[in-house]
Amino acid sequence: MNNILPQLITLLIALLYGNTGFSENKFHPTVFVTVVSHFDRPWTMNADDLTALRLLTKNHPNMRWTHLFNPVAYTTPTPLLLEMENYVKESRDKHSAEIGVHLHMYQTFVESAGVKYRIRPSVSADHAKGSFDKSGYSVPITAYSGDEISLMLDFTLSKFKTKGLGVPKTFCAGFYTTSQELQKRITEKGFYASAAAFPPGSEIGAKYAPSWHELSGWNDSITIRSRPYRISKKTILPTGTAPYLKAWDKNPLVEIPQNSKIDWMVSANDMKQIIDIHTKQALKGQPSAVCLAIHEGSAHEHFRKYNEVLDYVDHLMNEEGEFKISYTTVNTVRNKFLEYWKKSN
């Protein structure tokens, strides 16, 4: 009895303070919130947009941006290029932001990378067949070969290096289009996270054009409820299993679904509803993540809507409840989920 008593006391303390041998396999119900800026048309960004992005940071100091910067700013005249560069670097250096990559297939960018320019098909048409876009904006990156994609990625990484933007870890192509070949190529070039999975449905928010649904690579397995997942070597969809595409750190490439769609598609109430859906999912015992996305050239237009939603997130952070809500960058979400998966196995 004397030998058993200390063990019973130790077990009782462990149970009271949650320090059992099983606690490391449990994950406190958590919802990670990422806020992503898409640089689609850098030359359209004006001073009001920069002010709006800065004000969102000021109003919500816990928020962490993932700026998906577009190197087309270096191949097409961009009036506020210097100010834009300074902003994303300031956001990184002073406010712990991440700088990732966003690519649209504009002619100046494609040809600067040494690739033959294409104008078809377009993801913004009634039908994929016969569709085109002379600007290249809505031409999916997946219209190019794997080797051509690698050339464009090499050009991008070189620009990031020479311009002091660092080594990007997160990638998202224009209009969220992707393929197994694209995911393979970004992994080979050192990216750790993909932010491309996009809900095709209209349960909440607007939908893209019919040709997008033909060309994007996504289907109804991606929804507003989708959580981060490891990308299989066999499919880009969350139904995939091991073996996974491996990043340079030997861990899987992770997809962070943009499950809250993007600025013009959703209202403030839409985004709050999606956040609520994910908090309920987290309470079932698994972490979740919500991605809020805004275009650089319409930040001023949508400022009030995002300020309202971030006020809501701040309120949830300050509440003492059954779940935790936390701002973080896309690549950090990847790391958090890798940690969770390792502990769960």
N, C-alpha and C positions, 0 to 999 in steps of 0.2 A: 504494500500500500504506500509506504514512504517513497518508493521509487516511481510510482505512477502519479502521485499528487503533483510534482513539478510539471510533468508533461500535460496534465489536465489544465493547470493554471496557464501554461504557455498557449495551449489551444484556445482557451477562453479569451485570452487577450487578443489572439490573432483574429478570432471571430468578431470581437467587439470593434476592432480597428481595421477590419478588412484586410488583414495581412496573412491570409492563409497561403498555402503553397500553390493554390489555384488562381490567385489574384492576378498574376502576370499573364494569364490566358484570357482575362476579361478586359473589355474596353469600355471605359466610361462613355455613355451615350453622348456623342459629339457630332455637331454639324459644322463642317468647315465652309466658310464663305470666301470665295475668290471674286475679285473685281477685275475684269479684263477690259483693256482698251484695244480696239482693232484699228490699226492705221491703214485705212482703205485707200484714201485719196489724200495724201499728205498736203498737196498743194491747195486743198480747199480749207484747211484748218486756219482759223483766224485767231486774233488775240483774245476774243471772248471765249473761245473754246479752251484755250490754255488756262485762262482765268477760272473757268468753270471746273476744270480738272484739279487745279490747285486748291480751289475752295472746297471741293469734296474732301480732299486730304485734310485741310484745316478743320473742317467741321466734324470729321470722323478720324481722329488721329490713330485709332487702332486698326483702321482699314489698311490692307496691303495690296497695292496694284500689281497686276501682271500686264505690262505694256507689250503688246505684240506689235513690234516696230516693223515698218516696211521699207526695205532698202531702195524701193523705186524712188524714194525721196532724193537719192543721189544720182538718178539717171534722168529725171524729169524736173524742170525748173520748179522749185518749191520755195515760195516767198519767205516763209517763216522757218526754214530749215535749221538755222543756228539756234533759234529760240526753242524749237522742238527738241533738238539734240540736248540742249542744256536742261530742258524740263525733264526728259526721261532719265538723264544722268543724276540730276538733283533728286528725283523721286527715288532712284536706287540708293544713292549715297546717304540721303538724309532720312528717308522714310521706308527703308527696307523693301523697296519694290523689286520685282524681277523684270528683266528685259528679255522678251522672247521674240519670235519671228512670225510675221504674217506676210504671205505672198499672194499677189494677184498677177495675172499673166499679161501685164502691159508690154507693149512693143519695146519701149526703151529698156526695160529691165531684162526681158528675154534676150534681146540681141546683145546687150552689154555682157550677158553671161556666155555669149558665144553659141546661142541656140537659135535655130530657125523659127521665126515667129509664125503663129497660127491664129486664125480668127474663128475657128469652129471646133466643136459645137458650143452652144451657149446654155448656161443653166437658168437663164431668164426668159425662156420661150415657152410657147404652148406645146411644142414637140421638140425633142432632141434632134430628130432627123431633119436635116436641112437648115438647122439653126446656126447663127453666127453672131459675132460681136466684133466689129472692126477695132474697137478700143482694147480688146483683150480682157477687159475687166471681168466679164462673166464666163470666160473660157476656163474650164477646170484645169488645174495643174495635171490631173490624171490624163489629159489629152496628149501629154508629152511622154516620151519613153523614159525608162528608168535611168538611162545614162544621161539624158537631157536634164532630168530632175537633179541628178547629182551635180551637173555643171552649174545649175542655178543655185543649189545649196552651197557649193564651193564659193561662188561669187558673193553670196550673202555673208558667209562666215568671214571672208576676207574683208568685206566692208565693215562688218561689226568690229573686227580687230583693229583696222586702221583708224576707225572713227572713235575708238575708245568705248565701245558699247559692250565689251566683254564677250564671253563665250556663251551663246544662248543655249538653254536647256529645254525650252518649250516651243513647240511648233504648231501652227495652224494655217492651212492653206485658205485662200479666198473661197467664200461660200461653203466652208467646212468640207469641201470635197476631199475624199481620200480613197486609197486602195491598199491592198496588201503590198504592192510594189513600192508605193510611196512610204508606207510605214517602215518597210525594210530599209529604204534609202535614208530616211531621217535618222534611223537608229545607227546606221553605218557612219553617219556624219557627226555623231556625238550628242544627239538629242535624247533626253530622258523621258519627256512627257509629251503627249499629243493632246491638243485641246480642240478636237474636231467633231466628236460624236454629237449629232444634232437631232432633236426630235422632229420627225417629218409630220407628225399629227397636229390637229388643231384643237385638242382638248382644252388647252390654254394657249392663247396667242395666235398670231397669224401664221400662214404657211407660205413657203416659197412657190415659185412657178412650177408647172407640171414637169418641165424638162429637168429641173433640179432633182425631182424624185426619181427620174430615170438615170441620172448621171452621178449623183452625190456619193453613192456607195452605202447609204444608210437605209434602214427599213424600220418597221414598227417595233423592233426589239429595242430601239432607243426611244425613250419617253422622258417626260418631265421628271419622272421618278428615278431615272437611271443614276447609278452610283459609279465611281471610278472602278476600272477593271484592268486586268493585265491583258495585253494584246497577244493573241495566239499567232503562231506562224501560219495558221491555216485560214484565219478569218479576222476581219477588222471588228466584228460584232462581239457583243458581250457573251455570246453563246460559246465562244472559243475556249479551249482548254490547253494545257501544256502539251508540247513544248511552246514556250513563249519567246517572242523577240527579246533579245537581251541588249540592254544599253551598255555603255562602256564601264559602268560600275558593276557589271555582271548580274545586275538585277533586271527584272522585266521592264520593258517599255510599258508605261501606264497611260490609259486613255482617261481624260477628265472630261466627262460630257458637259457640253454647254447647255445644260438642262433648263435654263431660264431664258433661252433664246436671246434676242438682241433688241436694243432700244426701241425701234419703230414697231416691233412685233408685239410688245407687251406693255401693259399698264402697270402702275405702281401696285395696284391690288393684285394683278396677275402674279407679280414677283413675290409679294407677301404670301400669297396662297401657295406658291411653289416652296417657299421657305418653310411654311407650316407643314406641308406634306413631308418634307425631309426631316423635320424635328420629330414627327410621329414615327417615321421609319427608324430614326436613331433610338427612340425609346424601346424599340423591339430588340435592341441589343447589338446593333451593328452601326458603325460610323457612317455618315453620309456627307455629301458635299453639294453645295449650290454654287453655280457660276453665273454671276451677273455681268453682262457684256454691253459695252457702249462704243460707238464709233467716235474717232477723234474729231471728225469734222462736224459732228452734231452734238457735241458735249454741252454747248450752251443751250441748245434747243431742249435737251432732255434733262437739264440740270435738276430742276425741281422734283421731277419724278424719282431720280436716283437719290437725291438728298432725302426724300421721304422714306424710301426703302431702307437706306442706310441708318436713318433714325430708328426704324423698326428693329434692325439688327442690333444696334447699340442698346436699345431697350431690352431685348432678349438677353444680351450679354450681362446686363446689370441685374437681371432677375435671378433669384435663387430658386432653381427648379431641378427637375429630374435629369435634365440634359445640359450639356455645355455647348455654347456656340462660339466659334473662334474664327477670326479673319486670318487668312494666310495666302501665300502665292500658289500658283498652279503646281510648280515643282515641289513645293513643300507639302502640298496635299498628296502628291505621289509618294513622298517619303513617309508620311503618316500612315498611308494605306499599306505600304510595304511592311512597315512595322506591325501593323494590325494582322496582316496575313501570316507573317512569320510566327506571331504569338498564337494564332488560331490553329496552326497546323500541328 
